[in-house]
Amino acid sequence: MLTIDRVTRRFGAKAAVEDVSLEVAPGAFVGVIGRSGAGKSTLLRMINRLQEPSEGRILFEGRNVTTLTGADLRDWRQSCAMIFQQFNLVGRLDVMTNVLMGRLNHVGTARALFKLWSIDDRAIALSALEQFDIATLAAQRAESLSGGQQQRVAIARALVQEPKIILADEPIASLDPRNTRIVMDALQRINKHYGITIICNLHSLDIARTYCDRLVGMAQGRIVFDGAPEALTDDAARDLYGIEAGDVLDGHTPVPAPAAQMPSPAFA
């Protein structure tokens, strides 16, 4: 269980996140929705400890992760993987090496620096790439890939960390509709097949309703909705999104393809 207990994050006099409390059960697929500036990204970055809460605490399985330092903090970030809107790949490195970077906490920085990856590590990375249908791109430089391909590489990198939670911060914001569906299908398969908890910031309400089993709506740094997707009416969404409602209520809900069965990875 992930527990967010009365967490606040201030930047000067402004609270980006204010007095947020939330519990997320293992294996959930939670969509965090709301207009730009609602505090969604700040919330995810605090869970991963990329930003520190000004007040409150975050617990996972009863352990206070807001007090972790050093190796304990690195272990937490390994078990709580992050996927970013801008992919955060090293463009000049090949795809395989980018994915192997997800194994850093398992092999150590020195081995990674000298590319002393074991056969098992390479097998794990290749298995992840195969699951997202990009194994044939393993030797290509990351910067040569399309946006959708790069995001799948980023998801594969997160998966090889062997995380318990994946935090996805607007992972489809820069993608076209086809790649949006491919990336969201990939996250859904990870959630259903491995039981990995996913917390995903999304701007599109239709996408959130289609893929998530729970929606958390944020406005001005606070949680103003928490429930099943079908419980969020269009009128409530208009209140949540304000002037941006027209951008997220376009009347079209994509239907995901049946999630393909993923082969068991080498680390399962």
Buried (B, 14 or more C-beta within 10 A) or exposed (E): EBBBBEBBBBEEEEBBBBEBEBEBEEBBBBBBBBBEEBBBBBBBBBBBBBBEBBBBBBBBEEEEBBEBEEEEBBEBBBBBBBBBBEBEBEEEBBBBBBBBBBBBBBBEEEBBEEEEBEEEBBBBBBBBBBBBEBBEBBEBBBEEBEBBBBBBBBBBBBBBBBBBBBBBBBBBBBBEEEBBBBBBBBBBBBBBBBEBBBBBBBBBBBBBBBBBEBBBBBBBBBBBBBEEBEEBEEEBBBBBBEEBBEEBBEEEEBEEEEBEEBEEBBBE
